[in-house]
Protein backbone atom coordinates (compact mmCIF):
# COMPACT_ATOMS: atom_id res chain seq x y z
CA UNK A 1 0.00 0.00 0.00
CA UNK A 2 1.45 3.38 -0.98
CA UNK A 3 0.19 6.06 1.36
CA UNK A 4 0.93 9.76 1.63
CA UNK A 5 0.27 11.22 5.07
CA UNK A 6 0.12 14.94 5.62
CA UNK A 7 -0.64 16.45 8.99
CA UNK A 8 -0.39 20.23 9.07
CA UNK A 9 -1.35 22.23 12.14
CA UNK A 10 -3.16 25.49 11.40
CA UNK A 11 -4.23 27.87 14.14
CA UNK A 12 -7.54 28.95 12.68
CA UNK A 13 -11.07 29.19 13.97
CA UNK A 14 -13.52 29.31 11.07
CA UNK A 15 -17.18 28.43 11.43
CA UNK A 16 -19.08 28.36 8.21
CA UNK A 17 -22.16 26.73 6.72
CA UNK A 18 -24.05 27.14 3.47
CA UNK A 19 -23.35 26.72 -0.19
CA UNK A 20 -20.30 28.62 -1.51
CA UNK A 21 -19.98 31.21 1.26
CA UNK A 22 -17.22 33.75 1.79
CA UNK A 23 -15.08 34.44 4.83
CA UNK A 24 -12.40 37.07 5.37
CA UNK A 25 -10.78 35.55 8.47
CA UNK A 26 -7.01 35.62 8.63
CA UNK A 27 -5.20 32.43 7.68
CA UNK A 28 -1.84 30.99 8.56
CA UNK A 29 0.88 32.39 6.24
CA UNK A 30 1.12 30.38 3.05
CA UNK A 31 -2.55 29.47 2.89
CA UNK A 32 -5.45 31.77 2.04
CA UNK A 33 -8.72 30.66 3.67
CA UNK A 34 -10.73 33.59 2.35
CA UNK A 35 -13.06 33.34 -0.61
CA UNK A 36 -15.91 31.15 -1.76
CA UNK A 37 -16.06 27.56 -0.64
CA UNK A 38 -18.43 24.70 0.12
CA UNK A 39 -18.67 23.41 3.68
CA UNK A 40 -19.53 19.79 4.54
CA UNK A 41 -20.16 18.69 8.14
CA UNK A 42 -19.63 15.02 8.98
CA UNK A 43 -21.28 14.40 12.35
CA UNK A 44 -20.33 11.49 14.59
CA UNK A 45 -23.11 9.78 16.55
CA UNK A 46 -23.32 6.85 18.98
CA UNK A 47 -23.79 3.42 17.42
CA UNK A 48 -27.40 3.18 18.60
CA UNK A 49 -28.38 6.45 16.86
CA UNK A 50 -31.33 5.91 14.53
CA UNK A 51 -31.75 9.46 13.29
CA UNK A 52 -35.30 9.47 12.12
CA UNK A 53 -36.58 11.73 9.39
CA UNK A 54 -35.56 11.82 5.74
CA UNK A 55 -32.07 12.13 4.24
CA UNK A 56 -33.22 12.61 0.66
CA UNK A 57 -32.61 16.39 0.59
CA UNK A 58 -29.47 16.79 -1.52
CA UNK A 59 -29.16 20.46 -0.46
CA UNK A 60 -28.20 19.41 3.05
CA UNK A 61 -24.62 20.09 4.21
CA UNK A 62 -24.45 17.29 6.77
CA UNK A 63 -23.99 13.56 6.88
CA UNK A 64 -24.10 11.26 9.90
CA UNK A 65 -21.50 8.61 10.64
CA UNK A 66 -20.67 6.45 13.68
CA UNK A 67 -18.62 8.21 16.33
CA UNK A 68 -16.59 5.01 16.54
CA UNK A 69 -16.30 2.97 13.34
CA UNK A 70 -14.34 0.03 14.79
CA UNK A 71 -17.28 -2.29 14.17
CA UNK A 72 -17.27 -1.49 10.44
CA UNK A 73 -14.97 -2.89 7.76
CA UNK A 74 -14.52 -2.30 4.03
CA UNK A 75 -13.35 -5.35 2.02
CA UNK A 76 -10.90 -4.42 -0.75
CA UNK A 77 -8.25 -5.98 -2.96
CA UNK A 78 -5.38 -3.59 -2.24
CA UNK A 79 -3.35 -3.82 -5.46
CA UNK A 80 -4.63 -7.38 -5.84
CA UNK A 81 -4.22 -8.49 -2.22
CA UNK A 82 -7.39 -9.00 -0.19
CA UNK A 83 -7.69 -7.02 3.04
CA UNK A 84 -10.37 -5.50 5.26
CA UNK A 85 -10.12 -1.80 6.03
CA UNK A 86 -11.39 -0.30 9.26
CA UNK A 87 -14.08 2.34 8.85
CA UNK A 88 -17.11 3.29 6.80
CA UNK A 89 -17.14 4.24 3.14
CA UNK A 90 -17.96 7.72 1.79
CA UNK A 91 -18.47 7.53 -1.97
CA UNK A 92 -17.13 10.58 -3.82
CA UNK A 93 -18.40 11.54 -7.27
CA UNK A 94 -18.45 14.72 -9.35
CA UNK A 95 -21.54 16.12 -11.06
CA UNK A 96 -23.45 19.28 -11.84
CA UNK A 97 -23.50 20.64 -8.28
CA UNK A 98 -22.50 20.00 -4.69
CA UNK A 99 -24.88 17.52 -3.10
CA UNK A 100 -25.08 15.12 -0.17
CA UNK A 101 -26.41 12.08 -2.00
CA UNK A 102 -26.57 9.81 1.05
CA UNK A 103 -26.37 11.50 4.44
CA UNK A 104 -26.75 8.43 6.66
CA UNK A 105 -23.97 5.85 7.01
CA UNK A 106 -25.73 3.91 9.76
CA UNK A 107 -27.98 1.83 7.52
CA UNK A 108 -25.31 0.20 5.35
CA UNK A 109 -21.93 1.63 6.37
CA UNK A 110 -21.88 3.92 3.34
CA UNK A 111 -22.55 7.61 2.72
CA UNK A 112 -22.20 9.54 -0.55
CA UNK A 113 -21.17 13.04 -1.60
CA UNK A 114 -21.07 14.78 -4.98
CA UNK A 115 -18.69 17.61 -5.87
CA UNK A 116 -19.60 20.39 -8.28
CA UNK A 117 -17.60 20.87 -11.51
CA UNK A 118 -14.00 22.23 -11.26
CA UNK A 119 -11.02 21.24 -9.15
CA UNK A 120 -10.65 22.13 -5.49
CA UNK A 121 -8.26 22.64 -2.63
CA UNK A 122 -9.63 20.56 0.23
CA UNK A 123 -9.12 21.12 3.96
CA UNK A 124 -10.33 19.02 6.87
CA UNK A 125 -10.56 19.73 10.61
CA UNK A 126 -11.86 17.92 13.69
CA UNK A 127 -14.25 20.01 15.77
CA UNK A 128 -16.43 19.35 18.79
CA UNK A 129 -15.67 18.10 22.28
CA UNK A 130 -14.18 16.13 23.95
CA UNK A 131 -12.32 15.29 20.77
CA UNK A 132 -10.97 12.16 19.16
CA UNK A 133 -9.12 11.27 15.99
CA UNK A 134 -10.20 10.53 12.44
CA UNK A 135 -8.12 8.97 9.69
CA UNK A 136 -9.33 9.39 6.11
CA UNK A 137 -7.82 7.59 3.12
CA UNK A 138 -8.78 8.11 -0.50
CA UNK A 139 -9.16 4.96 -2.60
CA UNK A 140 -9.56 4.30 -6.31
CA UNK A 141 -11.53 1.17 -7.20
CA UNK A 142 -10.42 -0.01 -10.64
CA UNK A 143 -12.55 -3.16 -10.72
CA UNK A 144 -13.89 -5.66 -8.22
CA UNK A 145 -10.45 -7.11 -7.52
CA UNK A 146 -8.10 -4.11 -7.72
CA UNK A 147 -7.92 -1.00 -5.54
CA UNK A 148 -5.14 1.46 -4.68
CA UNK A 149 -4.95 4.36 -2.24
CA UNK A 150 -4.07 7.95 -3.18
CA UNK A 151 -3.32 9.52 0.19
CA UNK A 152 -4.25 9.75 3.86
CA UNK A 153 -4.84 12.48 6.41
CA UNK A 154 -5.34 12.20 10.16
CA UNK A 155 -7.09 14.98 12.07
CA UNK A 156 -7.56 15.72 15.75
CA UNK A 157 -8.54 18.91 17.56
CA UNK A 158 -4.83 19.66 18.04
CA UNK A 159 -3.91 19.39 14.36
CA UNK A 160 -6.37 22.10 13.34
CA UNK A 161 -7.01 22.41 9.61
CA UNK A 162 -5.21 19.80 7.52
CA UNK A 163 -4.57 20.15 3.79
CA UNK A 164 -6.20 17.09 2.20
CA UNK A 165 -5.95 18.23 -1.43
CA UNK A 166 -3.46 15.48 -2.29
CA UNK A 167 -6.19 12.87 -1.69
CA UNK A 168 -7.94 14.12 -4.84
CA UNK A 169 -4.96 13.69 -7.16
CA UNK A 170 -3.32 10.57 -8.61
CA UNK A 171 0.40 10.78 -9.39
CA UNK A 172 2.69 8.52 -11.38
CA UNK A 173 3.94 6.66 -8.28
CA UNK A 174 0.39 5.76 -7.26
CA UNK A 175 -0.95 4.92 -10.72
CA UNK A 176 -0.39 1.17 -11.24
CA UNK A 177 -1.19 1.33 -14.96
CA UNK A 178 1.05 4.22 -15.92
CA UNK A 179 -1.81 6.27 -17.38
CA UNK A 180 -0.65 9.58 -15.88
CA UNK A 181 2.71 11.25 -15.47
CA UNK A 182 2.01 14.29 -13.35
CA UNK A 183 -0.68 14.65 -10.70
CA UNK A 184 -4.13 14.15 -12.19
CA UNK A 185 -7.49 15.14 -10.70
CA UNK A 186 -8.93 11.86 -9.46
CA UNK A 187 -12.18 12.10 -11.44
CA UNK A 188 -10.20 12.76 -14.64
CA UNK A 189 -8.20 9.66 -13.78
CA UNK A 190 -11.39 7.60 -13.47
CA UNK A 191 -12.39 8.77 -16.94
CA UNK A 192 -8.95 7.82 -18.25
CA UNK A 193 -9.28 4.36 -16.67
CA UNK A 194 -12.59 3.75 -18.40
CA UNK A 195 -11.21 5.02 -21.71
CA UNK A 196 -8.16 2.78 -21.38
CA UNK A 197 -10.26 -0.38 -21.04
CA UNK A 198 -14.01 -0.01 -20.65
CA UNK A 199 -14.46 -3.78 -20.30
CA UNK A 200 -11.95 -4.25 -17.49
CA UNK A 201 -12.81 -0.90 -15.83
CA UNK A 202 -16.51 -0.35 -16.61
CA UNK A 203 -17.33 1.74 -13.52
CA UNK A 204 -14.17 2.88 -11.72
CA UNK A 205 -14.90 4.91 -8.60
CA UNK A 206 -13.31 6.95 -5.83
CA UNK A 207 -14.21 6.71 -2.15
CA UNK A 208 -13.03 7.69 1.31
CA UNK A 209 -12.20 5.14 3.95
CA UNK A 210 -13.48 7.10 6.97
CA UNK A 211 -12.02 5.63 10.18
CA UNK A 212 -13.53 7.57 13.07
CA UNK A 213 -12.29 7.14 16.63
CA UNK A 214 -14.30 9.50 18.78
CA UNK A 215 -14.65 12.62 16.64
CA UNK A 216 -18.11 14.20 16.89
CA UNK A 217 -17.69 16.70 14.08
CA UNK A 218 -15.44 16.71 11.03
CA UNK A 219 -15.58 19.76 8.79
CA UNK A 220 -14.51 19.56 5.14
CA UNK A 221 -14.04 22.66 2.98
CA UNK A 222 -13.80 22.72 -0.79
CA UNK A 223 -12.15 25.82 -2.30
CA UNK A 224 -12.35 26.08 -6.12
CA UNK A 225 -8.98 26.36 -7.82
C-alpha positions as CSV (number, residue, x, y, z in Angstrom):
1,X,0.0,0.0,0.0
2,X,1.4,3.4,-1.0
3,X,0.2,6.1,1.4
4,X,0.9,9.8,1.6
5,X,0.3,11.2,5.1
6,X,0.1,14.9,5.6
7,X,-0.6,16.4,9.0
8,X,-0.4,20.2,9.1
9,X,-1.3,22.2,12.1
10,X,-3.2,25.5,11.4
11,X,-4.2,27.9,14.1
12,X,-7.5,28.9,12.7
13,X,-11.1,29.2,14.0
14,X,-13.5,29.3,11.1
15,X,-17.2,28.4,11.4
16,X,-19.1,28.4,8.2
17,X,-22.2,26.7,6.7
18,X,-24.0,27.1,3.5
19,X,-23.3,26.7,-0.2
20,X,-20.3,28.6,-1.5
21,X,-20.0,31.2,1.3
22,X,-17.2,33.7,1.8
23,X,-15.1,34.4,4.8
24,X,-12.4,37.1,5.4
25,X,-10.8,35.6,8.5
26,X,-7.0,35.6,8.6
27,X,-5.2,32.4,7.7
28,X,-1.8,31.0,8.6
29,X,0.9,32.4,6.2
30,X,1.1,30.4,3.1
31,X,-2.6,29.5,2.9
32,X,-5.5,31.8,2.0
33,X,-8.7,30.7,3.7
34,X,-10.7,33.6,2.3
35,X,-13.1,33.3,-0.6
36,X,-15.9,31.2,-1.8
37,X,-16.1,27.6,-0.6
38,X,-18.4,24.7,0.1
39,X,-18.7,23.4,3.7
40,X,-19.5,19.8,4.5
41,X,-20.2,18.7,8.1
42,X,-19.6,15.0,9.0
43,X,-21.3,14.4,12.3
44,X,-20.3,11.5,14.6
45,X,-23.1,9.8,16.6
46,X,-23.3,6.8,19.0
47,X,-23.8,3.4,17.4
48,X,-27.4,3.2,18.6
49,X,-28.4,6.4,16.9
50,X,-31.3,5.9,14.5
51,X,-31.8,9.5,13.3
52,X,-35.3,9.5,12.1
53,X,-36.6,11.7,9.4
54,X,-35.6,11.8,5.7
55,X,-32.1,12.1,4.2
56,X,-33.2,12.6,0.7
57,X,-32.6,16.4,0.6
58,X,-29.5,16.8,-1.5
59,X,-29.2,20.5,-0.5
60,X,-28.2,19.4,3.1
61,X,-24.6,20.1,4.2
62,X,-24.4,17.3,6.8
63,X,-24.0,13.6,6.9
64,X,-24.1,11.3,9.9
65,X,-21.5,8.6,10.6
66,X,-20.7,6.4,13.7
67,X,-18.6,8.2,16.3
68,X,-16.6,5.0,16.5
69,X,-16.3,3.0,13.3
70,X,-14.3,0.0,14.8
71,X,-17.3,-2.3,14.2
72,X,-17.3,-1.5,10.4
73,X,-15.0,-2.9,7.8
74,X,-14.5,-2.3,4.0
75,X,-13.3,-5.4,2.0
76,X,-10.9,-4.4,-0.7
77,X,-8.3,-6.0,-3.0
78,X,-5.4,-3.6,-2.2
79,X,-3.3,-3.8,-5.5
80,X,-4.6,-7.4,-5.8
81,X,-4.2,-8.5,-2.2
82,X,-7.4,-9.0,-0.2
83,X,-7.7,-7.0,3.0
84,X,-10.4,-5.5,5.3
85,X,-10.1,-1.8,6.0
86,X,-11.4,-0.3,9.3
87,X,-14.1,2.3,8.8
88,X,-17.1,3.3,6.8
89,X,-17.1,4.2,3.1
90,X,-18.0,7.7,1.8
91,X,-18.5,7.5,-2.0
92,X,-17.1,10.6,-3.8
93,X,-18.4,11.5,-7.3
94,X,-18.4,14.7,-9.4
95,X,-21.5,16.1,-11.1
96,X,-23.5,19.3,-11.8
97,X,-23.5,20.6,-8.3
98,X,-22.5,20.0,-4.7
99,X,-24.9,17.5,-3.1
100,X,-25.1,15.1,-0.2
101,X,-26.4,12.1,-2.0
102,X,-26.6,9.8,1.1
103,X,-26.4,11.5,4.4
104,X,-26.7,8.4,6.7
105,X,-24.0,5.8,7.0
106,X,-25.7,3.9,9.8
107,X,-28.0,1.8,7.5
108,X,-25.3,0.2,5.3
109,X,-21.9,1.6,6.4
110,X,-21.9,3.9,3.3
111,X,-22.5,7.6,2.7
112,X,-22.2,9.5,-0.6
113,X,-21.2,13.0,-1.6
114,X,-21.1,14.8,-5.0
115,X,-18.7,17.6,-5.9
116,X,-19.6,20.4,-8.3
117,X,-17.6,20.9,-11.5
118,X,-14.0,22.2,-11.3
119,X,-11.0,21.2,-9.2
120,X,-10.6,22.1,-5.5
121,X,-8.3,22.6,-2.6
122,X,-9.6,20.6,0.2
123,X,-9.1,21.1,4.0
124,X,-10.3,19.0,6.9
125,X,-10.6,19.7,10.6
126,X,-11.9,17.9,13.7
127,X,-14.3,20.0,15.8
128,X,-16.4,19.3,18.8
129,X,-15.7,18.1,22.3
130,X,-14.2,16.1,23.9
131,X,-12.3,15.3,20.8
132,X,-11.0,12.2,19.2
133,X,-9.1,11.3,16.0
134,X,-10.2,10.5,12.4
135,X,-8.1,9.0,9.7
136,X,-9.3,9.4,6.1
137,X,-7.8,7.6,3.1
138,X,-8.8,8.1,-0.5
139,X,-9.2,5.0,-2.6
140,X,-9.6,4.3,-6.3
141,X,-11.5,1.2,-7.2
142,X,-10.4,0.0,-10.6
143,X,-12.5,-3.2,-10.7
144,X,-13.9,-5.7,-8.2
145,X,-10.4,-7.1,-7.5
146,X,-8.1,-4.1,-7.7
147,X,-7.9,-1.0,-5.5
148,X,-5.1,1.5,-4.7
149,X,-5.0,4.4,-2.2
150,X,-4.1,7.9,-3.2
151,X,-3.3,9.5,0.2
152,X,-4.2,9.7,3.9
153,X,-4.8,12.5,6.4
154,X,-5.3,12.2,10.2
155,X,-7.1,15.0,12.1
156,X,-7.6,15.7,15.8
157,X,-8.5,18.9,17.6
158,X,-4.8,19.7,18.0
159,X,-3.9,19.4,14.4
160,X,-6.4,22.1,13.3
161,X,-7.0,22.4,9.6
162,X,-5.2,19.8,7.5
163,X,-4.6,20.2,3.8
164,X,-6.2,17.1,2.2
165,X,-5.9,18.2,-1.4
166,X,-3.5,15.5,-2.3
167,X,-6.2,12.9,-1.7
168,X,-7.9,14.1,-4.8
169,X,-5.0,13.7,-7.2
170,X,-3.3,10.6,-8.6
171,X,0.4,10.8,-9.4
172,X,2.7,8.5,-11.4
173,X,3.9,6.7,-8.3
174,X,0.4,5.8,-7.3
175,X,-0.9,4.9,-10.7
176,X,-0.4,1.2,-11.2
177,X,-1.2,1.3,-15.0
178,X,1.1,4.2,-15.9
179,X,-1.8,6.3,-17.4
180,X,-0.6,9.6,-15.9
181,X,2.7,11.3,-15.5
182,X,2.0,14.3,-13.3
183,X,-0.7,14.7,-10.7
184,X,-4.1,14.2,-12.2
185,X,-7.5,15.1,-10.7
186,X,-8.9,11.9,-9.5
187,X,-12.2,12.1,-11.4
188,X,-10.2,12.8,-14.6
189,X,-8.2,9.7,-13.8
190,X,-11.4,7.6,-13.5
191,X,-12.4,8.8,-16.9
192,X,-8.9,7.8,-18.3
193,X,-9.3,4.4,-16.7
194,X,-12.6,3.7,-18.4
195,X,-11.2,5.0,-21.7
196,X,-8.2,2.8,-21.4
197,X,-10.3,-0.4,-21.0
198,X,-14.0,0.0,-20.7
199,X,-14.5,-3.8,-20.3
200,X,-12.0,-4.3,-17.5
201,X,-12.8,-0.9,-15.8
202,X,-16.5,-0.3,-16.6
203,X,-17.3,1.7,-13.5
204,X,-14.2,2.9,-11.7
205,X,-14.9,4.9,-8.6
206,X,-13.3,7.0,-5.8
207,X,-14.2,6.7,-2.2
208,X,-13.0,7.7,1.3
209,X,-12.2,5.1,4.0
210,X,-13.5,7.1,7.0
211,X,-12.0,5.6,10.2
212,X,-13.5,7.6,13.1
213,X,-12.3,7.1,16.6
214,X,-14.3,9.5,18.8
215,X,-14.7,12.6,16.6
216,X,-18.1,14.2,16.9
217,X,-17.7,16.7,14.1
218,X,-15.4,16.7,11.0
219,X,-15.6,19.8,8.8
220,X,-14.5,19.6,5.1
221,X,-14.0,22.7,3.0
222,X,-13.8,22.7,-0.8
223,X,-12.2,25.8,-2.3
224,X,-12.3,26.1,-6.1
225,X,-9.0,26.4,-7.8
